[in-house]
C-alpha cells in the first residue's frame, strides 16, 4: 500500500486509504538505541461508515483499528539509508488485515 491511494476489498465492501506515513526506523549504516517504527494514519470505510485508523509497527498499544478487524504492519520498503532523505511517497507498506 502507498500513501494517498484508495484500496478496495475484493468484495468492494471495504476501503482503506493511508493519508500519513511516519518512518522512524533506524537507517542502514547507523547504530541506534531503538529500532524505530512505521506509523500509518488513514481512513477505513465499511459500508459507507468511515473510521479513522492509526497503525504502529512496534507500539501496538497506540493502535486505533475499526471494530471487528485487526491490522498488522508486516513490512515497509525501502529501508531508510544513512545520509539519504526518506519520503513517505516512496514507501510501500505491506499490511495484514484480519476479521476478528
N, C-alpha and C positions, 0 to 999 in steps of 0.2 A: 504494500500500500504506500501511496505517496501523498504528500500534503496537498490539500485543496482539490482532491479528486473524489468524486462520489462513487461509492461501491454499492452494488446491489446483491442481495442474496439470490440464490438460484431460483427461488420461487417468487421473487420480486416483492416479498412482504416486508423486508427489512432493508434499510440503507445505513451506510456508515460514511461519514466524512471527517477526515482528520484536518483540523484547522491550524494546529500548532504542534511543532515537534521541538523538544529540547534534548540536546545531546551533551551530557557532561561526562561521557566515558573517557577514561584515561587514554591519551593518544599513544599510538605505536611509537616507540623510541623514547618514551618518558617513564619516569618512575613516580608512581602516585601512591598516596596513603589509602585512597579509596578507589574502587573500580569505576565509580561514576554510574550513571544510568541514563536510559532513554525515557522521556516522558512524552505522552501524547495527550492532546486535548481536542475534542471534537464533538460530534453530534450523532446519536443513534436514533433512527426513526423506525418505529414499529407501528404499522397500520396508521400512519399519519400522526402518531404521538411522538414528539421529539423529546429526547432525553440527553442532557449534556453528559459527556463521559470524560474521565481523566484516568489515564493508564500509566503505570510505573513499572519499569523492568525489575527494580530491586525493592523499593519501599512500598510493598503491596498494601500497607495499612492506609495509604493515601488514595487508594483506588476508588473511583466512582464509576460504577457499572449499572446498566439498566437491570431492573428486576428480572429474574429468570435466566440470566446469562452470566457466564464468566469469560473474562478476556485475559489473555496472556501474551506479552510481547516475547516472541521467540527469537528474533534476530533483527539487526539493523545493519545495512551495508550502504556505503563503505564505512569502514572503521576510521576514526579520526587519526590523522598523522601529525606528528610533532612538526611545527613550523608551517603548517598549511591551514587555511581557513575552511571550516566545515559549514556548509549551507544547508538548511533544512530541506530545500527543494531538491537537493542531490541525494537525499536519503531514501532508501526503500526499506520499509519495515514489514516484517512478517508477523502476523497475529494468529493466534489460535482462539477461536470463539466457540464456546460450547453452550448448549442449552442445559440448564440445571434440571 
